[in-house]
């Protein structure tokens, strides 16, 4: 990791490098060194057409890192339709070549992008300017202004408040509240050289001043002491600060709303798989009370079943019930006519009994039995032929 002293040494080395114009004034150039390579106007147009989806980037940190790691991480985060061409263009400077307008808009305008917690500054690049001279203005972030009264939540009022934070690109007056609180949502260009804005003030005549809290969504590392993006408070100065000196903090971060618990919805399906009613779903049969079953009459609850152990007087039996009930009488004293009629009933009931199903036999056993019977028939026929021959 590069320390602040190493970063200062790099700046001194850049200042020690001679200017090429001053250097050439003291040199006598040969004719072959003055031979020009000419690029025609048509070629320039073709080159401009190829370079129109180009961007230049920089990681806002003084620490060292691998360019290959940066390229792999950003390709995975961007997930573009076609893989971009990435190359180094200097110390902590990188050029990205996209292949269509949609990919270019995503990379340049849909930030903020971070790498290992550090912000990646992205600017449009035409390919002509020296990468070392490109000015990185800042990064686009989503900011929120909380607590604006509904009476004063007007476009021009919100626009004036947003100017205190940075350059406004988009304003959402009634956003979907994916984060906690009541707020308006702003797409802002925040300059990294300035501290983050914590509050904005709204002064209403007759009501006084109202301090409105500003929160940020997915903001990269920032210092809780100085409010600058790119380092934390332990890397600022000697890193030792009291709680009172930490004027910035987590209260500036937007908090995502917790997802509400999912409510399981059950729908009644009167027909289950295969057209049959599903068990355990819908309103199936339920138990009912005796009143609902219309059994409040005591006569209906009496035991009227006939049993061989009880002698029921025939006068209590109704004529309508005789057809539906079968009276069993196992009394040892029965008349002959009664025995004959019982035998007739038993014979009739025996005729109604179906025959038992055929017993199961293994197909192999049936095949072996059939082969054995064929062999026996053949042996019998041979024996009969032999007897006929002897008889002759």
GULUM-418949 format. One line per 10 residues: number of its first residue (from 0); for each residue x, y, z of N, C-alpha, C. Coordinates in pm, whole numbers. Layout:
BEGIN
NUM> X/Y/Z/X/Y/Z/X/Y/Z ~ ... .
//
This chain:
BEGIN
0> 84/-118/0/0/0/0/88/124/0 ~ 46/223/-81/124/346/-89/83/439/23 ~ 182/497/92/154/591/199/143/731/142 ~ 110/831/229/99/969/183/235/1024/141 ~ 342/978/207/477/1023/169/514/973/29 ~ 472/849/-4/499/798/-138/422/877/-242 ~ 296/915/-208/219/995/-302/283/1131/-324 ~ 338/1191/-215/408/1319/-231/533/1304/-316 ~ 603/1193/-303/722/1170/-385/686/1159/-532 ~ 573/1096/-562/530/1085/-702/499/1223/-760 .
10> 435/1311/-678/405/1446/-726/534/1524/-753 ~ 634/1507/-666/762/1575/-689/831/1524/-814 ~ 818/1394/-840/880/1337/-960/814/1392/-1085 ~ 682/1413/-1081/613/1470/-1196/657/1614/-1221 ~ 674/1690/-1109/719/1827/-1125/862/1834/-1177 ~ 948/1735/-1148/1087/1735/-1192/1100/1700/-1340 ~ 995/1638/-1398/1004/1603/-1539/1004/1730/-1624 ~ 1096/1739/-1719/1106/1862/-1800/989/1873/-1897 ~ 949/1996/-1926/847/2022/-2026/905/1994/-2164 ~ 828/1923/-2250/882/1883/-2379/907/2004/-2470 .
20> 824/2107/-2456/847/2227/-2539/976/2297/-2500 ~ 1001/2310/-2369/1126/2372/-2326/1245/2287/-2366 ~ 1227/2156/-2364/1336/2066/-2401/1369/2076/-2550 ~ 1265/2086/-2635/1290/2091/-2779/1354/2222/-2823 ~ 1331/2327/-2745/1394/2455/-2782/1546/2449/-2772 ~ 1597/2359/-2695/1743/2348/-2676/1803/2234/-2758 ~ 1722/2171/-2844/1771/2058/-2923/1776/2094/-3071 ~ 1877/2042/-3139/1886/2053/-3285/1835/1923/-3345 ~ 1719/1928/-3406/1655/1808/-3459/1702/1782/-3601 ~ 1715/1652/-3636/1756/1612/-3771/1634/1613/-3863 .
30> 1661/1601/-3993/1552/1602/-4091/1460/1480/-4076 ~ 1521/1362/-4049/1437/1243/-4033/1349/1252/-3909 ~ 1393/1329/-3809/1312/1347/-3691/1197/1447/-3714 ~ 1212/1529/-3818/1108/1625/-3851/1013/1575/-3959 ~ 1030/1450/-4003/942/1392/-4104/805/1364/-4042 ~ 698/1423/-4098/564/1414/-4039/489/1290/-4088 ~ 403/1240/-4003/306/1138/-4039/171/1209/-4050 ~ 112/1206/-4169/-9/1282/-4197/-131/1192/-4180 ~ -230/1243/-4108/-359/1175/-4090/-463/1258/-4163 ~ -531/1200/-4260/-629/1271/-4339/-757/1298/-4263 .
40> -836/1388/-4317/-963/1426/-4253/-1060/1309/-4249 ~ -1062/1227/-4354/-1152/1111/-4355/-1114/1011/-4246 ~ -984/992/-4229/-940/901/-4123/-975/954/-3984 ~ -964/1088/-3970/-999/1148/-3841/-1146/1122/-3808 ~ -1234/1131/-3908/-1376/1104/-3886/-1400/959/-3846 ~ -1326/868/-3909/-1341/727/-3874/-1292/702/-3732 ~ -1181/765/-3696/-1128/748/-3560/-1224/806/-3457 ~ -1284/920/-3488/-1380/980/-3396/-1505/892/-3380 ~ -1545/829/-3489/-1661/741/-3484/-1633/621/-3394 ~ -1513/568/-3401/-1477/454/-3318/-1462/492/-3170 .
50> -1420/618/-3146/-1391/660/-3009/-1508/731/-2942 ~ -1627/731/-3004/-1738/807/-2946/-1793/741/-2820 ~ -1773/611/-2801/-1822/543/-2681/-1706/516/-2585 ~ -1622/617/-2565/-1503/602/-2481/-1520/681/-2351 ~ -1461/629/-2245/-1464/695/-2114/-1330/675/-2046 ~ -1300/767/-1954/-1176/758/-1878/-1212/754/-1730 ~ -1139/674/-1655/-1171/654/-1514/-1050/666/-1425 ~ -1082/685/-1297/-978/699/-1195/-1035/653/-1062 ~ -957/578/-986/-997/536/-853/-950/641/-753 ~ -1042/696/-676/-1010/808/-587/-949/754/-458 .
60> -822/720/-465/-748/672/-350/-599/691/-376 ~ -522/694/-269/-377/701/-281/-312/565/-265 ~ -390/463/-244/-336/328/-225/-312/262/-360 ~ -225/164/-359/-194/90/-481/-287/-30/-493 ~ -310/-72/-615/-397/-187/-643/-362/-238/-782 ~ -415/-353/-813/-389/-417/-942/-490/-368/-1044 ~ -440/-329/-1162/-529/-286/-1270/-614/-403/-1320 ~ -557/-522/-1323/-634/-638/-1368/-749/-667/-1272 ~ -725/-649/-1142/-833/-668/-1046/-944/-565/-1067 ~ -905/-441/-1097/-1004/-338/-1124/-1086/-372/-1247 .
70> -1019/-413/-1355/-1090/-445/-1479/-1188/-561/-1458 ~ -1143/-665/-1390/-1231/-779/-1368/-1352/-743/-1282 ~ -1328/-661/-1179/-1438/-622/-1090/-1539/-535/-1163 ~ -1493/-438/-1239/-1585/-347/-1306/-1661/-418/-1417 ~ -1600/-510/-1487/-1672/-586/-1589/-1785/-666/-1527 ~ -1759/-723/-1410/-1863/-801/-1343/-1975/-712/-1292 ~ -1941/-593/-1242/-2043/-501/-1190/-2126/-442/-1303 ~ -2060/-398/-1409/-2132/-334/-1520/-2220/-434/-1595 ~ -2167/-553/-1619/-2243/-656/-1691/-2299/-601/-1822 ~ -2211/-553/-1908/-2251/-489/-2033/-2290/-592/-2138 .
80> -2354/-544/-2243/-2397/-634/-2351/-2277/-690/-2427 ~ -2171/-611/-2437/-2045/-657/-2499/-1930/-619/-2408 ~ -1832/-704/-2401/-1720/-680/-2310/-1641/-558/-2353 ~ -1620/-461/-2262/-1546/-341/-2300/-1396/-367/-2312 ~ -1329/-278/-2382/-1183/-281/-2394/-1126/-191/-2285 ~ -1046/-246/-2196/-991/-172/-2082/-840/-166/-2095 ~ -784/-50/-2070/-639/-34/-2077/-595/77/-1983 ~ -471/67/-1939/-414/171/-1853/-369/289/-1938 ~ -387/409/-1881/-349/531/-1952/-259/619/-1868 ~ -199/565/-1763/-112/642/-1677/-126/595/-1534 .
90> -68/672/-1443/-74/637/-1301/-216/657/-1250 ~ -283/545/-1219/-420/546/-1170/-514/613/-1271 ~ -494/586/-1397/-580/635/-1504/-610/519/-1598 ~ -736/507/-1638/-778/392/-1716/-878/437/-1823 ~ -863/381/-1942/-952/413/-2054/-1040/291/-2080 ~ -1171/316/-2094/-1269/211/-2121/-1336/240/-2254 ~ -1331/144/-2344/-1392/157/-2476/-1516/68/-2482 ~ -1635/130/-2489/-1758/56/-2504/-1793/42/-2653 ~ -1897/-36/-2683/-1929/-65/-2823/-2069/-19/-2864 ~ -2146/38/-2772/-2279/87/-2808/-2320/196/-2710 .
100> -2424/269/-2746/-2470/382/-2666/-2521/337/-2529 ~ -2595/225/-2525/-2649/179/-2397/-2541/146/-2296 ~ -2435/78/-2339/-2325/46/-2248/-2253/173/-2202 ~ -2235/269/-2293/-2166/392/-2257/-2247/472/-2155 ~ -2378/481/-2174/-2462/553/-2079/-2459/488/-1941 ~ -2458/356/-1939/-2455/287/-1810/-2326/315/-1735 ~ -2214/312/-1803/-2085/332/-1737/-2068/476/-1692 ~ -2105/572/-1777/-2077/713/-1749/-2181/776/-1657 ~ -2309/736/-1669/-2416/809/-1602/-2489/729/-1495 ~ -2464/601/-1479/-2541/523/-1383/-2460/482/-1261 .
110> -2370/568/-1218/-2295/540/-1097/-2379/559/-972 ~ -2320/566/-854/-2175/561/-835/-2120/419/-840 ~ -1998/408/-892/-1929/281/-898/-1818/281/-793 ~ -1802/169/-728/-1699/158/-624/-1613/35/-650 ~ -1489/46/-607/-1394/-65/-613/-1325/-74/-478 ~ -1354/-184/-407/-1300/-207/-272/-1340/-94/-177 ~ -1456/-34/-197/-1504/73/-112/-1462/211/-157 ~ -1370/222/-253/-1328/351/-305/-1412/385/-428 ~ -1443/514/-445/-1523/554/-559/-1439/552/-686 ~ -1503/514/-797/-1441/515/-928/-1499/635/-1003 .
120> -1417/734/-1029/-1460/854/-1101/-1456/826/-1251 ~ -1565/855/-1319/-1577/828/-1463/-1613/958/-1534 ~ -1543/986/-1644/-1571/1103/-1727/-1574/1061/-1873 ~ -1651/1137/-1951/-1651/1117/-2096/-1514/1156/-2152 ~ -1470/1084/-2253/-1335/1105/-2307/-1339/1094/-2458 ~ -1280/1193/-2525/-1279/1195/-2672/-1153/1135/-2732 ~ -1053/1103/-2650/-932/1042/-2700/-826/1141/-2745 ~ -859/1268/-2755/-761/1368/-2800/-678/1421/-2683 ~ -744/1453/-2574/-678/1519/-2462/-583/1425/-2390 ~ -479/1483/-2335/-385/1406/-2255/-456/1353/-2131 .
130> -452/1222/-2105/-521/1169/-1986/-478/1235/-1856 ~ -353/1279/-1849/-307/1343/-1727/-374/1478/-1703 ~ -428/1538/-1808/-489/1670/-1796/-641/1665/-1783 ~ -697/1546/-1781/-842/1533/-1767/-882/1572/-1625 ~ -984/1656/-1614/-1033/1701/-1484/-1153/1615/-1444 ~ -1142/1550/-1332/-1251/1469/-1279/-1333/1555/-1183 ~ -1456/1586/-1224/-1540/1677/-1146/-1587/1614/-1016 ~ -1628/1491/-1022/-1682/1425/-904/-1755/1299/-944 ~ -1853/1260/-864/-1927/1138/-894/-2075/1164/-873 ~ -2156/1093/-952/-2301/1103/-940/-2350/1010/-829 .
140> -2431/1065/-739/-2487/987/-630/-2635/1021/-618 ~ -2708/934/-547/-2847/961/-512/-2849/1017/-371 ~ -2904/1139/-358/-2917/1204/-228/-3065/1219/-194 ~ -3093/1232/-64/-3230/1246/-15/-3237/1367/78 ~ -3339/1449/60/-3368/1558/154/-3492/1518/232 ~ -3476/1505/363/-3583/1453/449/-3657/1568/518 ~ -3786/1546/538/-3865/1634/623/-3916/1762/559 ~ -3922/1770/426/-3978/1890/363/-4130/1888/385 ~ -4188/1992/444/-4335/1994/463/-4407/1987/328 ~ -4520/1922/330/-4596/1905/205/-4636/2039/144 .
150> -4659/2138/227/-4700/2268/176/-4592/2332/92 ~ -4468/2307/125/-4356/2370/55/-4282/2273/-36 ~ -4338/2156/-56/-4272/2058/-144/-4307/2090/-289 ~ -4245/2191/-342/-4264/2236/-479/-4133/2221/-555 ~ -4144/2216/-688/-4027/2186/-771/-3921/2294/-754 ~ -3961/2421/-760/-3861/2528/-753/-3799/2536/-614 ~ -3877/2502/-508/-3820/2503/-373/-3718/2390/-358 ~ -3753/2271/-406/-3660/2157/-399/-3536/2183/-484 ~ -3553/2249/-598/-3438/2279/-684/-3341/2373/-614 ~ -3395/2475/-543/-3307/2566/-470/-3235/2495/-356 .
160> -3304/2403/-289/-3238/2326/-182/-3130/2235/-239 ~ -3156/2175/-357/-3060/2083/-417/-2933/2153/-460 ~ -2942/2281/-494/-2821/2355/-534/-2721/2367/-420 ~ -2769/2356/-297/-2676/2361/-182/-2594/2233/-171 ~ -2640/2127/-236/-2570/1998/-226/-2472/1979/-340 ~ -2515/2010/-461/-2431/1991/-579/-2509/2021/-705 ~ -2456/1975/-816/-2521/1997/-944/-2629/1892/-963 ~ -2753/1939/-988/-2867/1850/-997/-2882/1797/-1138 ~ -2904/1664/-1148/-2930/1601/-1277/-3073/1551/-1288 ~ -3132/1505/-1179/-3267/1451/-1180/-3330/1471/-1042 .
170> -3460/1503/-1042/-3536/1523/-918/-3657/1432/-920 ~ -3678/1357/-813/-3796/1273/-796/-3876/1326/-677 ~ -3988/1393/-708/-4068/1456/-603/-4145/1353/-519 ~ -4190/1248/-580/-4266/1144/-508/-4207/1008/-541 ~ -4089/977/-490/-4026/848/-523/-4091/733/-448 ~ -4065/614/-494/-4104/495/-419/-4014/485/-295 ~ -4075/470/-182/-4001/476/-56/-3937/341/-26 ~ -3827/315/-97/-3750/194/-67/-3662/214/56 ~ -3643/339/96/-3563/371/214/-3654/432/321 ~ -3607/432/444/-3687/482/555/-3696/633/549 .
180> -3811/685/597/-3830/828/604/-3918/881/493 ~ -3948/1012/503/-4027/1084/403/-3934/1183/336 ~ -3908/1167/208/-3800/1242/143/-3831/1265/-4 ~ -3755/1357/-63/-3747/1371/-208/-3609/1319/-250 ~ -3603/1265/-371/-3482/1196/-415/-3416/1276/-527 ~ -3283/1293/-517/-3209/1378/-610/-3090/1301/-668 ~ -3071/1317/-797/-2951/1265/-862/-2852/1380/-871 ~ -2742/1371/-794/-2652/1484/-778/-2511/1449/-824 ~ -2442/1553/-872/-2298/1543/-898/-2226/1605/-780 ~ -2163/1520/-699/-2093/1565/-579/-1944/1578/-611 .
190> -1889/1695/-586/-1746/1718/-610/-1666/1659/-494 ~ -1564/1581/-531/-1487/1510/-428/-1394/1603/-351 ~ -1371/1723/-403/-1282/1816/-332/-1354/1889/-219 ~ -1487/1880/-215/-1565/1948/-113/-1623/1847/-14 ~ -1640/1885/113/-1704/1794/209/-1850/1769/173 ~ -1901/1657/219/-2041/1624/196/-2132/1719/274 ~ -2247/1749/216/-2345/1835/280/-2431/1751/374 ~ -2444/1797/498/-2520/1722/598/-2663/1770/610 ~ -2686/1900/607/-2820/1958/620/-2834/2073/521 ~ -2959/2102/487/-2993/2224/412/-3100/2297/495 .
200> -3104/2428/478/-3190/2511/561/-3303/2570/477 ~ -3424/2564/531/-3542/2622/468/-3598/2728/563 ~ -3599/2852/517/-3642/2966/599/-3779/3012/549 ~ -3881/2994/630/-4017/3036/598/-4051/3156/684 ~ -4087/3266/619/-4121/3387/693/-4242/3363/783 ~ -4225/3399/905/-4330/3380/1003/-4325/3247/1075 ~ -4246/3153/1024/-4234/3021/1087/-4092/2992/1134 ~ -3996/3063/1081/-3858/3041/1120/-3786/2943/1029 ~ -3667/2905/1070/-3582/2815/990/-3611/2669/1023 ~ -3601/2589/921/-3617/2444/936/-3491/2378/882 .
210> -3427/2296/964/-3307/2222/922/-3352/2087/866 ~ -3316/2063/742/-3357/1940/673/-3235/1851/654 ~ -3247/1728/700/-3136/1634/695/-3116/1580/554 ~ -2991/1568/513/-2953/1513/383/-2890/1376/404 ~ -2940/1275/331/-2884/1141/339/-2843/1095/199 ~ -2751/998/195/-2695/952/68/-2715/801/56 ~ -2738/757/-67/-2755/615/-97/-2626/560/-157 ~ -2577/450/-101/-2462/377/-154/-2342/469/-175 ~ -2314/551/-75/-2201/643/-82/-2072/566/-51 ~ -1962/594/-119/-1835/525/-88/-1778/572/46 .
220> -1653/530/72/-1585/570/195/-1583/723/207 ~ -1612/775/327/-1594/917/354/-1544/932/497 ~ -1480/1045/521/-1416/1069/650/-1518/1128/746 ~ -1527/1072/865/-1618/1122/967/-1566/1247/1036 ~ -1442/1286/1003/-1384/1405/1063/-1392/1525/969 ~ -1344/1509/844/-1342/1620/749/-1454/1613/647 ~ -1522/1498/630/-1633/1486/539/-1595/1465/394 ~ -1467/1442/364/-1423/1420/227/-1435/1272/190 ~ -1463/1248/62/-1474/1112/12/-1336/1061/-26 ~ -1309/934/3/-1184/872/-39/-1102/812/73 .
230> -1133/845/199/-1061/788/312/-1154/792/433 ~ -1117/721/539/-1194/726/663/-1120/807/768 ~ -1182/825/883/-1126/915/985/-997/860/1045 ~ -977/728/1041/-854/672/1095/-735/697/1003 ~ -760/734/879/-653/766/784/-636/917/767 ~ -715/994/837/-708/1140/827/-620/1193/940 ~ -512/1260/905/-418/1309/1006/-351/1193/1076 ~ -346/1199/1208/-287/1088/1285/-391/982/1320 ~ -518/1005/1283/-622/905/1304/-682/903/1442 ~ -640/993/1531/-690/997/1668/-781/1118/1682 .
240> -910/1091/1706/-1009/1197/1715/-1106/1165/1829 ~ -1154/1270/1893/-1257/1252/1995/-1394/1240/1928 ~ -1490/1194/2006/-1625/1178/1951/-1682/1311/1905 ~ -1653/1419/1975/-1704/1550/1938/-1643/1599/1808 ~ -1522/1557/1779/-1455/1602/1656/-1504/1528/1533 ~ -1574/1417/1550/-1629/1342/1437/-1765/1402/1401 ~ -1764/1501/1313/-1882/1578/1277/-1966/1511/1167 ~ -1916/1406/1109/-1988/1331/1006/-2000/1186/1054 ~ -2101/1116/1003/-2117/979/1049/-2225/903/977 ~ -2267/793/1039/-2364/703/976/-2503/763/965 .
250> -2530/872/1037/-2662/935/1025/-2683/994/885 ~ -2577/1003/807/-2587/1055/670/-2617/945/569 ~ -2623/822/613/-2647/709/523/-2794/672/522 ~ -2850/656/403/-2990/615/390/-3004/470/432 ~ -3110/440/507/-3135/306/559/-3245/240/477 ~ -3214/123/424/-3310/50/343/-3425/-2/430 ~ -3546/6/377/-3661/-46/449/-3654/-198/457 ~ -3696/-252/570/-3702/-398/586/-3821/-451/508 ~ -3803/-564/442/-3912/-624/366/-4019/-673/461 ~ -4146/-642/435/-4253/-692/523/-4264/-843/513 .
260> -4306/-909/620/-4319/-1056/614/-4422/-1097/511 ~ -4389/-1200/437/-4478/-1247/332/-4600/-1313/395 ~ -4719/-1282/341/-4845/-1338/389/-4882/-1453/298 ~ -4893/-1571/358/-4926/-1689/278/-5074/-1687/243 ~ -5103/-1693/115/-5240/-1689/67/-5279/-1827/19 ~ -5390/-1877/72/-5440/-2008/31/-5570/-1990/-44 ~ -5578/-2054/-158/-5696/-2046/-241/-5770/-2180/-234 ~ -5904/-2171/-233/-5986/-2291/-227/-5990/-2355/-364 ~ -5953/-2481/-369/-5956/-2557/-492/-6049/-2675/-474 ~ -6175/-2666/-524/-6270/-2775/-498/-6232/-2905/-566 .
270> -6151/-2899/-668/-6111/-3019/-740/-5960/-3031/-734 ~ -5911/-3143/-689/-5768/-3165/-679/-5713/-3224/-806 ~ -5602/-3293/-794/-5540/-3357/-910/-5627/-3469/-961 ~ -5636/-3477/-1091/-5713/-3584/-1151/-5861/-3566/-1136 ~ -5908/-3443/-1102/-6050/-3419/-1090/-6109/-3459/-957 ~ -6026/-3509/-863/-6077/-3550/-732/-6060/-3436/-634 ~ -6144/-3437/-536/-6138/-3330/-436/-6010/-3344/-356 ~ -5946/-3228/-328/-5819/-3228/-257/-5843/-3240/-109 ~ -5765/-3322/-45/-5778/-3343/99/-5705/-3231/172 ~ -5772/-3173/268/-5709/-3071/350/-5724/-2931/295 .
280> -5790/-2911/182/-5808/-2779/127/-5955/-2750/114 ~ -5989/-2622/116/-6127/-2583/99/-6207/-2608/226 ~ -6336/-2596/212/-6427/-2617/325/-6486/-2756/314 ~ -6424/-2855/372/-6471/-2992/367/-6577/-3018/471 ~ -6613/-3143/490/-6716/-3174/591/-6666/-3140/729 ~ -6753/-3085/809/-6717/-3048/945/-6818/-3108/1043 ~ -6777/-3115/1166/-6866/-3166/1269/-6975/-3064/1301 ~ -7094/-3111/1327/-7204/-3023/1361/-7270/-3071/1489 ~ -7338/-2981/1555/-7402/-3014/1681/-7533/-3087/1657 ~ -7589/-3135/1765/-7715/-3208/1752/-7828/-3117/1709 .
290> -7821/-2987/1750/-7925/-2894/1706/-7918/-2872/1556 ~ -7792/-2856/1501/-7778/-2836/1357/-7820/-2959/1280 ~ -7802/-3077/1337/-7842/-3200/1270/-7989/-3233/1292 ~ -8063/-3143/1359/-8206/-3160/1384/-8234/-3288/1465 ~ -8149/-3306/1567/-8166/-3425/1652/-8211/-3385/1792 ~ -8286/-3272/1802/-8330/-3231/1934/-8450/-3311/1982 ~ -8504/-3400/1898/-8616/-3484/1940/-8560/-3606/2013 ~ -8604/-3629/2134/-8551/-3740/2212/-8584/-3875/2149 ~ -8697/-3881/2075/-8734/-4009/2014/-8633/-4051/1908 ~ -8569/-3948/1841/-8471/-3982/1738/-8342/-4036/1797 .
300> -8316/-4003/1922/-8191/-4046/1985/-8204/-4179/2057 ~ -8326/-4236/2060/-8344/-4364/2127/-8281/-4476/2047 ~ -8238/-4581/2118/-8178/-4698/2054/-8289/-4785/1999 ~ -8305/-4785/1867/-8411/-4863/1803/-8357/-4981/1727 ~ -8226/-5012/1743/-8167/-5125/1670/-8214/-5256/1730 ~ -8230/-5353/1645/-8274/-5485/1688/-8154/-5573/1712 ~ -8152/-5646/1818/-8040/-5730/1854/-8091/-5868/1888 ~ -8013/-5973/1860/-8057/-6108/1895/-8065/-6131/2046 ~ -8003/-6039/2123/-8007/-6056/2267/-8128/-5990/2330 ~ -8204/-5914/2249/-8320/-5843/2304/-8445/-5888/2229 .
310> -8549/-5910/2304/-8678/-5945/2243/-8760/-5818/2228 ~ -8786/-5783/2106/-8861/-5662/2077/-9001/-5702/2042 ~ -9101/-5649/2108/-9239/-5682/2074/-9270/-5640/1932 ~ -9341/-5721/1866/-9372/-5693/1727/-9467/-5576/1714 ~ -9543/-5546/1819/-9636/-5435/1805/-9563/-5301/1803 ~ -9436/-5299/1857/-9359/-5174/1853/-9295/-5149/1718 ~ -9282/-5255/1640/-9218/-5239/1508/-9318/-5184/1411 ~ -9280/-5090/1335/-9365/-5029/1235/-9358/-5109/1107 ~ -9468/-5101/1034/-9472/-5174/908/-9370/-5119/810 ~ -9345/-4986/816/-9249/-4927/723/-9106/-4967/752 .
320> -9081/-5007/880/-8944/-5042/916/-8912/-5186/887 ~ -9012/-5267/866/-8986/-5410/847/-8911/-5436/718 ~ -8937/-5352/619/-8867/-5375/492/-8722/-5336/497 ~ -8687/-5244/587/-8551/-5194/591/-8468/-5263/697 ~ -8532/-5341/785/-8458/-5407/892/-8467/-5558/876 ~ -8364/-5621/917/-8361/-5767/916/-8358/-5814/1060 ~ -8461/-5889/1095/-8471/-5938/1231/-8402/-6073/1239 ~ -8307/-6085/1333/-8233/-6210/1355/-8289/-6277/1479 ~ -8323/-6403/1463/-8379/-6478/1575/-8304/-6609/1587 ~ -8229/-6621/1696/-8150/-6742/1718/-8213/-6830/1826 .
330> -8342/-6814/1840/-8409/-6896/1940/-8406/-7043/1900 ~ -8372/-7126/1995/-8358/-7269/1963/-8492/-7333/1925 ~ -8602/-7271/1975/-8733/-7329/1944/-8786/-7260/1819 ~ -8774/-7322/1710/-8822/-7272/1582/-8913/-7379/1523 ~ -9011/-7335/1453/-9102/-7426/1386/-9041/-7479/1260 ~ -9101/-7584/1208/-9049/-7642/1084/-9062/-7547/968 ~ -9176/-7473/971/-9192/-7377/861/-9088/-7268/870 ~ -9058/-7230/997/-8952/-7129/1012/-8819/-7180/966 ~ -8787/-7310/997/-8659/-7365/954/-8654/-7377/803 ~ -8769/-7415/742/-8770/-7425/596/-8749/-7290/531 .
340> -8818/-7190/588/-8800/-7056/529/-8658/-7006/548 ~ -8596/-7035/665/-8457/-6992/687/-8365/-7064/592 ~ -8392/-7194/565/-8307/-7266/469/-8320/-7207/331 ~ -8445/-7170/298/-8466/-7109/166/-8391/-6977/156 ~ -8398/-6897/263/-8326/-6769/262/-8176/-6790/253 ~ -8122/-6891/326/-7978/-6919/319/-7937/-6964/181 ~ -8022/-7051/118/-7991/-7095/-18/-7992/-6979/-114 ~ -8093/-6888/-96/-8100/-6772/-186/-7978/-6682/-168 ~ -7942/-6665/-39/-7825/-6580/-14/-7698/-6645/-66 ~ -7694/-6783/-63/-7574/-6852/-115/-7562/-6834/-264 .
350> -7676/-6832/-334/-7669/-6814/-479/-7618/-6676/-516 ~ -7644/-6578/-429/-7598/-6442/-460/-7450/-6423/-436 ~ -7385/-6515/-363/-7242/-6501/-335/-7163/-6533/-460 ~ -7079/-6441/-508/-7000/-6469/-630/-6892/-6572/-602 ~ -6847/-6641/-705/-6740/-6741/-684/-6610/-6671/-649 ~ -6523/-6744/-580/-6395/-6682/-543/-6309/-6657/-667 ~ -6227/-6557/-664/-6141/-6528/-780/-6038/-6637/-799 ~ -5994/-6658/-921/-5891/-6761/-946/-5762/-6726/-876 ~ -5697/-6831/-828/-5571/-6809/-758/-5462/-6768/-856 ~ -5372/-6686/-808/-5265/-6636/-894/-5159/-6744/-912 .
360> -5115/-6757/-1035/-5006/-6852/-1066/-4900/-6779/-1147 ~ -4777/-6812/-1118/-4665/-6748/-1185/-4662/-6788/-1333 ~ -4638/-6692/-1425/-4630/-6729/-1569/-4524/-6833/-1597 ~ -4412/-6830/-1524/-4307/-6931/-1546/-4358/-7071/-1511 ~ -4429/-7075/-1397/-4482/-7206/-1357/-4582/-7258/-1461 ~ -4666/-7165/-1513/-4762/-7209/-1615/-4691/-7259/-1740 ~ -4581/-7193/-1779/-4505/-7236/-1897/-4441/-7373/-1874 ~ -4382/-7392/-1754/-4322/-7522/-1725/-4428/-7633/-1724 ~ -4545/-7603/-1666/-4653/-7702/-1662/-4700/-7738/-1802 ~ -4710/-7635/-1888/-4754/-7661/-2024/-4651/-7747/-2099 .
370> -4522/-7719/-2083/-4418/-7800/-2148/-4419/-7944/-2096 ~ -4438/-7958/-1964/-4442/-8094/-1906/-4560/-8174/-1961 ~ -4675/-8108/-1974/-4793/-8179/-2027/-4771/-8218/-2173 ~ -4704/-8132/-2250/-4676/-8165/-2390/-4583/-8286/-2399 ~ -4482/-8290/-2310/-4389/-8404/-2311/-4463/-8533/-2273 ~ -4551/-8522/-2173/-4628/-8641/-2131/-4719/-8688/-2244 ~ -4784/-8596/-2315/-4870/-8636/-2427/-4790/-8704/-2537 ~ -4669/-8650/-2562/-4584/-8710/-2665/-4541/-8851/-2624 ~ -4505/-8866/-2497/-4464/-9000/-2449/-4580/-9099/-2457 ~ -4699/-9049/-2426/-4817/-9137/-2433/-4843/-9181/-2577 .
380> -4833/-9085/-2670/-4856/-9120/-2812/-4751/-9220/-2862 ~ -4627/-9203/-2819/-4520/-9296/-2862/-4547/-9436/-2806 ~ -4589/-9436/-2678/-4618/-9566/-2617/-4733/-9636/-2687 ~ -4835/-9561/-2724/-4949/-9623/-2795/-4907/-9675/-2931 ~ -4819/-9601/-3002/-4770/-9650/-3130/-4688/-9779/-3113 ~ -4610/-9787/-3007/-4530/-9907/-2983/-4621/-10027/-2951 ~ -4727/-10003/-2878/-4819/-10112/-2848/-4891/-10160/-2973 ~ -4927/-10069/-3062/-4993/-10107/-3186/-4898/-10193/-3273 ~ -4772/-10153/-3274/-4677/-10226/-3356/-4659/-10368/-3304 ~ -4654/-10382/-3171/-4639/-10515/-3113/-4762/-10600/-3141 .
390> -4876/-10531/-3133/-4998/-10610/-3159/-5003/-10661/-3300 ~ -4951/-10591/-3395/-4949/-10637/-3531/-4848/-10751/-3549 .
//
